[in-house]
Amino acid sequence: MTSVAFDPEYVSHVLHENFEEAKALFLSPLIAINYAHLVMLRARGIITAADARALRAALDSNSIAELETAPYDHACEDLFFHLERRIVIACGEEIAGRLRIARSRNDIDMTMFRMRQREFIAALAAAALDLRSALIDLAMQHRETIFAALTHTQPAQPTTVAHYLLAVNEQLERDHVRLRAAYSSTNRCPLGSCAITGTGFDIDRQLTSELLGFDEPTGNTYGSIATVDYLLESVGAAQVMLVGVGRVTQDLLLWCTREFGYMRLADGLVQGSSIMPQKRNPVALEHARSITSKALGEAVAITTAVHNTPFGDIVDTEDDLQPLVASMFRDGLRAVTLVDAAMRTAEFNVARLQALAAEGGTTLTELADHLVRSRGVSFKTAHTIVSGLLAARRDHPDVPLGAALAQVSADILGSPLQYSDAEIETIISPPHFVDVRRTLGGPAPSETSRAIDESRRTLDADRRWLTATRDALAASDARLRERCRAL
């Protein structure tokens, strides 16, 4: 425990701030680590039963509520020493000092950080699962709602709202895989690594790992203290998710404009104007976009903070960085939750979507495909014929489709391709365009129905993983309490 009189500026700008942030983020993990370490010390016979019971009573005497409201009093440099001083007061210096055996602030800090980090990952994964559920439900409703997909921000080809939403859902499925991998990397316990080289005491790192809900202990003790890749992995997984969600949010905002008129948000997610009565501003999605950008900036700041720092115990990866990590995950959670809320109550203007689906020649690819399938011409030739038809219709809009196609094809092939206007209209109709695209991952309702079923199965499996993960943490917490009672 320190008795150094720190400089007032250092206290004001570092120690006080870090103390308050540690209470908000790491108080519960710190207390759990103390209990787990105590159980292990007694289990290995490193301390006596009497000392273990005295230490348990000292830990029990600390009220979480009191600790949460404790002011920084300059007597201790951080939360770790503040709690230690309380233990000393409760059971005396000699017995309290035995809790220090085979541990360091270094391995305690790294364990606390990972315990909180896995909660951040699980919370973001849960929000993304909810968003996926909303997207799948909407996709089921809109398997036959046709609209013009854009490429390079220009009308490209007809697809369905379901096809679009399933693309977003699949992206979120891959995000879950990344978050799950990050959770696995994070959920390994550094406790027992001590300062950086471990200890000569016969400790049981497997036991403390299990009591704190980790899958297993970390390996190399040096790396347990020095590495930060597990943190960057989870930040990176969140960052990839948020970039994807941000791009979709931009589309949704465009769809909410009067010019597009594709989508309408629920009244509870829009705001009006203090001066313009007609305004209906989609502010929930605007906030989602803004908060996403903020979270992405925080993610970059996290990476920058640890870049080119020494490979060892260093504050750059610790007290000053952790609140930024918490803020990034909190903002990411806010953004994903807002998009979920917007999509659950969104209404699509089906008639407008379908009315605009064929504008700009979006279905002409299918006419070229048809000429290849039915007339045996190469796609290059078919593409040239259909391009000529488009130009002819633009220059002479009154010429019937059949006559225009006959003239263009005769100029290119030497003989005309004979089609009635009705036949061409059927071939280039948006419903026909969508329905024939039944290949794996295509927009045909039969294929999106299959994809929806598969997405539901994947969602259910991912929910089971999250439930099992949270249940495992709860079970380990119960085991820790039981072992403490049995001391």
VEXDREN-2710 file (C-alpha; in Angstrom, 1 decimal):
% VEXDREN-2710
k/r/px/py/pz
1/MET/0.0/0.0/0.0
2/THR/1.5/3.3/-1.0
3/SER/2.1/6.3/1.3
4/VAL/3.5/8.6/-1.4
5/ALA/2.2/12.1/-1.5
6/PHE/1.4/12.4/-5.2
7/ASP/1.5/15.7/-7.0
8/PRO/-1.9/17.4/-7.0
9/GLU/-2.0/17.7/-10.8
10/TYR/-1.3/14.0/-11.1
11/VAL/-4.0/13.2/-8.6
12/SER/-6.5/15.5/-10.3
13/HIS/-5.9/14.5/-13.9
14/VAL/-4.9/10.8/-13.5
15/LEU/-5.5/9.1/-10.1
16/HIS/-8.9/10.6/-9.3
17/GLU/-10.2/9.9/-12.8
18/ASN/-8.8/6.3/-12.9
19/PHE/-10.3/5.6/-9.4
20/GLU/-13.8/6.7/-10.5
21/GLU/-13.6/4.8/-13.8
22/ALA/-12.3/1.7/-12.1
23/LYS/-15.2/1.7/-9.6
24/ALA/-17.7/2.0/-12.5
25/LEU/-16.1/-0.7/-14.6
26/PHE/-14.1/-3.1/-12.5
27/LEU/-15.3/-3.2/-8.9
28/SER/-17.3/-6.5/-9.3
29/PRO/-14.5/-8.3/-11.2
30/LEU/-11.9/-7.1/-8.7
31/ILE/-13.9/-8.5/-5.7
32/ALA/-14.6/-11.8/-7.5
33/ILE/-10.9/-12.2/-8.2
34/ASN/-10.1/-11.7/-4.5
35/TYR/-12.5/-14.4/-3.6
36/ALA/-11.2/-16.8/-6.3
37/HIS/-7.6/-16.2/-5.3
38/LEU/-8.5/-16.8/-1.6
39/VAL/-10.2/-20.1/-2.4
40/MET/-7.2/-21.3/-4.4
41/LEU/-4.7/-20.3/-1.7
42/ARG/-6.6/-22.4/0.8
43/ALA/-7.2/-25.3/-1.6
44/ARG/-3.4/-25.5/-2.2
45/GLY/-2.6/-25.3/1.5
46/ILE/-0.7/-22.1/1.0
47/ILE/-2.6/-20.4/3.8
48/THR/-4.3/-21.9/6.9
49/ALA/-8.0/-22.5/7.3
50/ALA/-8.1/-19.8/10.1
51/ASP/-6.5/-17.2/7.9
52/ALA/-8.8/-18.1/5.0
53/ARG/-11.9/-17.7/7.1
54/ALA/-10.6/-14.3/8.5
55/LEU/-9.9/-13.1/4.9
56/ARG/-13.3/-14.2/3.8
57/ALA/-14.9/-12.3/6.6
58/ALA/-12.8/-9.3/5.7
59/LEU/-13.9/-9.5/2.1
60/ASP/-17.5/-10.0/3.1
61/SER/-17.4/-6.9/5.3
62/ASN/-17.0/-4.7/2.2
63/SER/-20.3/-3.4/1.0
64/ILE/-20.5/-3.0/-2.8
65/ALA/-22.7/0.1/-2.3
66/GLU/-20.2/1.7/0.0
67/LEU/-17.3/1.0/-2.4
68/GLU/-19.3/2.4/-5.3
69/THR/-19.7/5.7/-3.6
70/ALA/-16.3/5.9/-1.9
71/PRO/-14.5/9.1/-2.8
72/TYR/-10.9/9.2/-3.8
73/ASP/-9.2/10.2/-0.5
74/HIS/-5.5/10.4/-1.5
75/ALA/-4.6/7.6/0.9
76/CYS/-4.4/5.0/-1.8
77/GLU/-3.4/5.4/-5.4
78/ASP/-6.0/3.2/-6.9
79/LEU/-9.0/1.0/-6.3
80/PHE/-6.8/-2.1/-5.8
81/PHE/-5.1/-0.5/-2.8
82/HIS/-8.3/1.1/-1.6
83/LEU/-9.9/-2.3/-1.2
84/GLU/-6.7/-3.8/0.3
85/ARG/-6.7/-1.1/2.9
86/ARG/-10.3/-2.0/3.8
87/ILE/-9.2/-5.6/4.2
88/VAL/-6.3/-4.6/6.5
89/ILE/-8.7/-2.6/8.6
90/ALA/-11.0/-5.6/8.8
91/CYS/-8.5/-8.4/9.7
92/GLY/-5.1/-6.8/10.4
93/GLU/-2.0/-6.3/8.3
94/GLU/-0.5/-9.8/8.9
95/ILE/-3.5/-11.7/7.8
96/ALA/-4.4/-9.3/5.0
97/GLY/-0.9/-9.6/3.7
98/ARG/-1.4/-13.3/3.0
99/LEU/-3.9/-12.5/0.3
100/ARG/-1.0/-10.9/-1.6
101/ILE/0.8/-14.2/-2.0
102/ALA/1.4/-15.3/-5.6
103/ARG/-0.4/-12.4/-7.3
104/SER/0.2/-8.9/-8.6
105/ARG/-1.8/-5.9/-9.7
106/ASN/-0.6/-6.8/-13.2
107/ASP/-2.3/-10.2/-13.4
108/ILE/-5.3/-8.9/-11.5
109/ASP/-5.7/-6.0/-13.9
110/MET/-5.4/-8.2/-17.0
111/THR/-8.0/-10.6/-15.5
112/MET/-10.4/-7.8/-14.7
113/PHE/-10.1/-6.4/-18.2
114/ARG/-10.9/-9.7/-19.8
115/MET/-13.9/-10.3/-17.4
116/ARG/-15.4/-7.1/-18.5
117/GLN/-14.4/-7.4/-22.1
118/ARG/-16.3/-10.7/-22.5
119/GLU/-19.4/-9.0/-21.1
120/PHE/-19.1/-6.3/-23.8
121/ILE/-18.7/-8.9/-26.5
122/ALA/-21.7/-10.9/-25.3
123/ALA/-23.9/-7.7/-25.1
124/LEU/-23.0/-6.6/-28.6
125/ALA/-23.6/-10.1/-29.9
126/ALA/-27.0/-10.2/-28.2
127/ALA/-28.0/-6.9/-29.9
128/ALA/-27.0/-8.1/-33.3
129/LEU/-29.0/-11.3/-32.7
130/ASP/-32.1/-9.2/-32.1
131/LEU/-31.4/-7.2/-35.2
132/ARG/-31.1/-10.4/-37.2
133/SER/-34.4/-11.6/-35.9
134/ALA/-36.1/-8.4/-37.0
135/LEU/-34.5/-8.6/-40.5
136/ILE/-35.6/-12.2/-40.9
137/ASP/-39.1/-11.4/-39.9
138/LEU/-39.2/-8.5/-42.4
139/ALA/-37.7/-10.7/-45.1
140/MET/-40.4/-13.2/-44.6
141/GLN/-43.0/-10.5/-45.1
142/HIS/-41.4/-9.1/-48.3
143/ARG/-40.3/-12.1/-50.3
144/GLU/-42.3/-10.8/-53.2
145/THR/-41.8/-7.0/-52.7
146/ILE/-39.7/-6.0/-55.7
147/PHE/-37.6/-2.9/-56.0
148/ALA/-34.6/-1.7/-58.0
149/ALA/-31.3/-2.6/-56.6
150/LEU/-28.6/0.0/-57.1
151/THR/-25.0/-0.3/-58.2
152/HIS/-22.8/2.8/-58.2
153/THR/-25.9/4.6/-56.8
154/GLN/-27.8/4.0/-60.1
155/PRO/-30.7/1.7/-60.8
156/ALA/-29.3/-1.7/-61.7
157/GLN/-31.6/-4.7/-61.6
158/PRO/-34.8/-5.7/-59.8
159/THR/-34.6/-7.7/-56.6
160/THR/-36.7/-8.1/-53.5
161/VAL/-36.7/-6.4/-50.2
162/ALA/-36.2/-9.9/-48.7
163/HIS/-33.1/-10.4/-50.9
164/TYR/-31.6/-7.2/-49.6
165/LEU/-32.4/-7.9/-46.0
166/LEU/-31.0/-11.4/-46.1
167/ALA/-27.8/-10.0/-47.5
168/VAL/-27.6/-7.7/-44.4
169/ASN/-28.5/-10.7/-42.2
170/GLU/-25.7/-12.9/-43.7
171/GLN/-23.2/-10.1/-43.0
172/LEU/-24.4/-10.1/-39.3
173/GLU/-24.1/-13.8/-39.2
174/ARG/-20.4/-13.5/-40.1
175/ASP/-20.1/-10.7/-37.5
176/HIS/-21.3/-13.2/-35.0
177/VAL/-18.6/-15.7/-36.0
178/ARG/-16.0/-12.9/-35.5
179/LEU/-17.4/-11.9/-32.1
180/ARG/-17.6/-15.5/-31.0
181/ALA/-13.9/-16.0/-32.0
182/ALA/-13.0/-12.9/-30.1
183/TYR/-14.9/-14.1/-27.0
184/SER/-12.9/-17.3/-27.1
185/SER/-9.6/-15.5/-27.3
186/THR/-10.7/-13.2/-24.5
187/ASN/-12.1/-15.8/-22.2
188/ARG/-8.7/-17.1/-20.9
189/CYS/-7.5/-16.3/-17.4
190/PRO/-4.2/-14.5/-16.8
191/LEU/-4.5/-14.8/-13.0
192/GLY/-1.4/-16.5/-11.6
193/SER/1.0/-14.8/-14.0
194/CYS/1.8/-12.3/-11.2
195/ALA/4.0/-9.4/-12.3
196/ILE/5.1/-11.2/-15.5
197/THR/7.1/-14.3/-14.7
198/GLY/4.6/-16.3/-12.6
199/THR/5.4/-17.5/-9.1
200/GLY/7.4/-20.1/-7.2
201/PHE/4.3/-21.0/-5.1
202/ASP/2.4/-24.2/-6.0
203/ILE/-0.7/-22.4/-7.2
204/ASP/-3.6/-23.8/-9.2
205/ARG/-4.3/-21.5/-12.2
206/GLN/-6.9/-24.0/-13.5
207/LEU/-9.0/-23.6/-10.4
208/THR/-9.0/-19.8/-10.4
209/SER/-9.8/-19.9/-14.1
210/GLU/-12.8/-22.1/-13.6
211/LEU/-14.1/-20.1/-10.6
212/LEU/-14.0/-16.9/-12.6
213/GLY/-15.9/-18.5/-15.6
214/PHE/-12.9/-18.7/-18.0
215/ASP/-12.5/-21.5/-20.5
216/GLU/-8.9/-22.1/-19.4
217/PRO/-5.9/-20.2/-18.1
218/THR/-3.7/-18.2/-20.5
219/GLY/-0.3/-19.8/-21.3
220/ASN/3.0/-17.9/-21.3
221/THR/3.0/-15.7/-18.2
222/TYR/5.0/-13.0/-20.0
223/GLY/2.4/-12.8/-22.8
224/SER/-0.4/-13.0/-20.3
225/ILE/0.6/-9.6/-19.0
226/ALA/2.1/-8.1/-22.2
227/THR/-0.3/-9.1/-25.0
228/VAL/-3.2/-6.9/-26.1
229/ASP/-4.2/-8.8/-29.2
230/TYR/-7.3/-10.3/-27.6
231/LEU/-8.6/-6.8/-27.0
232/LEU/-7.8/-5.6/-30.5
233/GLU/-9.5/-8.8/-31.9
234/SER/-12.8/-8.0/-30.2
235/VAL/-12.5/-4.3/-31.1
236/GLY/-11.8/-5.3/-34.6
237/ALA/-14.8/-7.6/-34.8
238/ALA/-17.0/-4.9/-33.4
239/GLN/-15.5/-2.4/-35.9
240/VAL/-16.2/-4.7/-38.9
241/MET/-19.8/-5.0/-37.7
242/LEU/-20.3/-1.3/-37.2
243/VAL/-18.9/-0.5/-40.6
244/GLY/-21.5/-2.9/-42.1
245/VAL/-24.4/-1.6/-40.0
246/GLY/-23.4/2.0/-40.9
247/ARG/-23.5/1.3/-44.6
248/VAL/-27.0/-0.2/-44.3
249/THR/-28.1/2.7/-42.1
250/GLN/-27.1/5.1/-44.9
251/ASP/-29.3/3.1/-47.3
252/LEU/-32.3/3.2/-44.9
253/LEU/-32.0/6.9/-44.5
254/LEU/-32.0/7.3/-48.3
255/TRP/-35.1/5.1/-48.4
256/CYS/-36.8/7.4/-45.9
257/THR/-36.4/10.5/-48.0
258/ARG/-39.4/11.9/-49.8
259/GLU/-37.7/11.4/-53.1
260/PHE/-37.4/7.7/-52.6
261/GLY/-40.3/7.1/-50.3
262/TYR/-39.5/3.5/-49.9
263/MET/-39.7/3.2/-46.1
264/ARG/-41.5/5.0/-43.2
265/LEU/-40.3/4.8/-39.6
266/ALA/-42.7/4.6/-36.7
267/ASP/-43.9/7.8/-35.1
268/GLY/-41.8/7.1/-32.0
269/LEU/-38.6/7.2/-34.0
270/VAL/-39.0/10.5/-35.8
271/GLN/-39.1/14.1/-34.8
272/GLY/-40.7/17.2/-36.3
273/SER/-39.6/20.7/-36.7
274/SER/-40.1/23.8/-34.5
275/ILE/-41.0/25.8/-37.6
276/MET/-41.9/23.5/-40.5
277/PRO/-45.2/21.6/-39.9
278/GLN/-44.6/19.0/-42.6
279/LYS/-41.3/17.7/-41.3
280/ARG/-41.0/14.1/-40.3
281/ASN/-37.3/13.6/-39.7
282/PRO/-35.9/10.0/-39.3
283/VAL/-33.7/11.0/-36.4
284/ALA/-33.4/7.6/-34.8
285/LEU/-31.5/6.4/-37.9
286/GLU/-29.5/9.6/-38.0
287/HIS/-28.4/9.0/-34.4
288/ALA/-27.6/5.4/-35.2
289/ARG/-25.3/6.6/-38.1
290/SER/-23.7/9.3/-35.9
291/ILE/-23.1/7.0/-32.9
292/THR/-21.7/4.3/-35.3
293/SER/-19.2/6.9/-36.6
294/LYS/-18.3/7.8/-33.0
295/ALA/-17.7/4.2/-32.1
296/LEU/-15.6/3.6/-35.2
297/GLY/-13.5/6.7/-34.2
298/GLU/-13.1/5.2/-30.7
299/ALA/-12.0/1.9/-32.2
300/VAL/-9.3/3.6/-34.2
301/ALA/-8.2/5.5/-31.1
302/ILE/-7.8/2.2/-29.2
303/THR/-5.6/0.8/-31.9
304/THR/-3.6/4.0/-32.0
305/ALA/-3.1/4.0/-28.2
306/VAL/-1.4/0.6/-28.1
307/HIS/0.5/1.0/-31.4
308/ASN/4.3/1.1/-30.9
309/THR/4.1/0.6/-27.1
310/PRO/6.6/-1.7/-25.4
311/PHE/5.7/-5.4/-25.2
312/GLY/5.1/-5.6/-21.5
313/ASP/3.3/-4.1/-18.6
314/ILE/2.5/-0.5/-19.6
315/VAL/-0.3/1.9/-18.7
316/ASP/-1.1/2.6/-22.4
317/THR/-3.1/-0.6/-22.4
318/GLU/-4.5/-0.3/-19.0
319/ASP/-6.2/2.4/-16.9
320/ASP/-6.4/5.1/-19.5
321/LEU/-7.4/2.8/-22.3
322/GLN/-10.1/0.7/-20.7
323/PRO/-12.8/3.4/-20.4
324/LEU/-12.3/4.1/-24.1
325/VAL/-12.9/0.4/-24.8
326/ALA/-16.1/0.4/-22.7
327/SER/-17.3/3.6/-24.5
328/MET/-16.7/2.0/-27.9
329/PHE/-18.7/-1.1/-27.1
330/ARG/-21.4/1.0/-25.4
331/ASP/-21.8/3.2/-28.5
332/GLY/-21.7/0.1/-30.8
333/LEU/-24.5/-1.4/-28.7
334/ARG/-26.5/1.8/-28.9
335/ALA/-26.2/2.0/-32.7
336/VAL/-27.2/-1.6/-33.3
337/THR/-30.1/-1.4/-30.9
338/LEU/-31.4/1.8/-32.6
339/VAL/-31.3/0.1/-36.1
340/ASP/-33.1/-2.9/-34.6
341/ALA/-35.8/-0.7/-33.1
342/ALA/-36.2/1.1/-36.5
343/MET/-36.5/-2.1/-38.5
344/ARG/-39.0/-3.8/-36.2
345/THR/-41.6/-1.1/-36.7
346/ALA/-40.6/0.0/-40.3
347/GLU/-43.2/0.1/-43.0
348/PHE/-42.3/-0.4/-46.7
349/ASN/-44.2/1.4/-49.4
350/VAL/-44.7/-1.8/-51.5
351/ALA/-46.6/-0.1/-54.3
352/ARG/-43.9/2.6/-54.8
353/LEU/-41.1/0.1/-54.6
354/GLN/-42.6/-2.0/-57.3
355/ALA/-43.7/0.9/-59.5
356/LEU/-40.1/2.1/-59.8
357/ALA/-38.5/-1.3/-60.1
358/ALA/-38.3/-1.3/-63.9
359/GLU/-37.4/2.3/-64.5
360/GLY/-34.2/3.0/-66.3
361/GLY/-34.0/-0.4/-68.1
362/THR/-33.3/-2.4/-65.0
363/THR/-34.7/-5.6/-66.5
364/LEU/-32.9/-5.6/-69.8
365/THR/-30.3/-8.1/-68.6
366/GLU/-33.0/-10.7/-68.6
367/LEU/-33.9/-9.9/-72.3
368/ALA/-30.3/-10.5/-73.2
369/ASP/-30.2/-13.7/-71.2
370/HIS/-33.4/-14.8/-72.9
371/LEU/-31.9/-14.2/-76.4
372/VAL/-29.0/-16.4/-75.4
373/ARG/-31.2/-19.2/-74.1
374/SER/-33.8/-19.2/-76.8
375/ARG/-32.0/-18.0/-79.9
376/GLY/-28.5/-19.3/-79.3
377/VAL/-26.7/-16.0/-79.8
378/SER/-23.6/-15.2/-77.7
379/PHE/-24.2/-13.0/-74.7
380/LYS/-22.0/-10.3/-76.3
381/THR/-24.2/-10.2/-79.3
382/ALA/-27.3/-10.3/-77.2
383/HIS/-26.0/-7.4/-75.1
384/THR/-25.3/-5.4/-78.2
385/ILE/-28.9/-6.0/-79.5
386/VAL/-30.5/-5.1/-76.2
387/SER/-28.3/-2.0/-75.9
388/GLY/-29.5/-1.0/-79.4
389/LEU/-33.1/-1.6/-78.4
390/LEU/-32.7/0.7/-75.4
391/ALA/-31.2/3.4/-77.6
392/ALA/-33.9/3.0/-80.2
393/ARG/-36.6/3.4/-77.6
394/ARG/-35.0/6.4/-76.2
395/ASP/-34.8/8.1/-79.6
396/HIS/-38.2/6.9/-80.9
397/PRO/-40.4/6.1/-77.9
398/ASP/-43.5/5.7/-80.0
399/VAL/-42.1/2.7/-81.9
400/PRO/-43.5/-0.6/-80.6
401/LEU/-41.1/-2.9/-78.7
402/GLY/-41.5/-5.8/-81.1
403/ALA/-40.8/-3.6/-84.2
404/ALA/-37.8/-1.9/-82.5
405/LEU/-36.3/-5.2/-81.6
406/ALA/-36.8/-6.6/-85.1
407/GLN/-35.1/-3.6/-86.6
408/VAL/-32.1/-3.6/-84.3
409/SER/-31.6/-7.4/-84.5
410/ALA/-31.8/-7.3/-88.3
411/ASP/-29.1/-4.7/-88.4
412/ILE/-26.8/-6.9/-86.2
413/LEU/-27.7/-10.4/-87.2
414/GLY/-28.9/-9.9/-90.8
415/SER/-32.4/-11.2/-90.0
416/PRO/-34.9/-9.9/-87.5
417/LEU/-35.8/-11.5/-84.2
418/GLN/-39.6/-11.7/-84.2
419/TYR/-41.3/-11.0/-80.8
420/SER/-44.7/-9.5/-80.0
421/ASP/-44.9/-6.6/-77.7
422/ALA/-46.6/-8.7/-75.1
423/GLU/-43.9/-11.3/-75.2
424/ILE/-41.2/-8.7/-74.6
425/GLU/-43.2/-7.1/-71.9
426/THR/-43.4/-10.4/-70.1
427/ILE/-39.7/-11.1/-70.5
428/ILE/-38.7/-7.7/-69.1
429/SER/-41.3/-7.6/-66.3
430/PRO/-39.7/-7.2/-62.8
431/PRO/-41.6/-10.3/-61.4
432/HIS/-40.3/-12.5/-64.2
433/PHE/-36.8/-11.1/-63.8
434/VAL/-36.8/-12.0/-60.1
435/ASP/-38.6/-15.3/-60.4
436/VAL/-36.1/-16.9/-62.9
437/ARG/-33.2/-16.0/-60.6
438/ARG/-33.4/-19.1/-58.5
439/THR/-29.7/-19.9/-58.2
440/LEU/-28.3/-20.3/-54.7
441/GLY/-28.5/-16.9/-53.0
442/GLY/-30.7/-15.4/-55.6
443/PRO/-33.8/-13.2/-55.2
444/ALA/-36.5/-15.6/-56.4
445/PRO/-39.1/-16.1/-53.6
446/SER/-38.5/-19.8/-53.6
447/GLU/-34.8/-19.3/-52.9
448/THR/-35.3/-16.5/-50.4
449/SER/-37.8/-18.7/-48.5
450/ARG/-35.1/-21.4/-48.3
451/ALA/-32.6/-18.9/-47.2
452/ILE/-34.9/-17.5/-44.5
453/ASP/-35.4/-21.0/-43.1
454/GLU/-31.6/-21.5/-43.0
455/SER/-31.1/-18.1/-41.4
456/ARG/-33.6/-18.9/-38.7
457/ARG/-31.7/-22.1/-37.9
458/THR/-28.4/-20.2/-37.7
459/LEU/-30.0/-17.6/-35.5
460/ASP/-31.4/-20.3/-33.1
461/ALA/-27.9/-21.9/-32.9
462/ASP/-26.3/-18.6/-32.2
463/ARG/-28.8/-17.8/-29.5
464/ARG/-28.1/-21.1/-27.9
465/TRP/-24.4/-20.3/-27.8
466/LEU/-25.1/-17.0/-26.2
467/THR/-27.4/-18.5/-23.6
468/ALA/-24.9/-21.3/-22.8
469/THR/-22.1/-18.7/-22.5
470/ARG/-24.1/-16.6/-20.1
471/ASP/-25.3/-19.6/-18.2
472/ALA/-21.7/-20.8/-17.8
473/LEU/-20.7/-17.4/-16.3
474/ALA/-23.6/-17.6/-13.8
475/ALA/-22.7/-21.2/-12.9
476/SER/-19.1/-20.3/-12.2
477/ASP/-20.2/-17.4/-10.0
478/ALA/-22.4/-19.7/-8.0
479/ARG/-19.5/-22.2/-7.6
480/LEU/-17.3/-19.4/-6.4
481/ARG/-19.8/-18.3/-3.8
482/GLU/-20.2/-22.0/-2.7
483/ARG/-16.5/-22.5/-2.4
484/CYS/-16.1/-19.3/-0.3
485/ARG/-18.9/-20.4/2.1
486/ALA/-17.1/-23.7/2.5
487/LEU/-13.8/-22.2/3.6
END
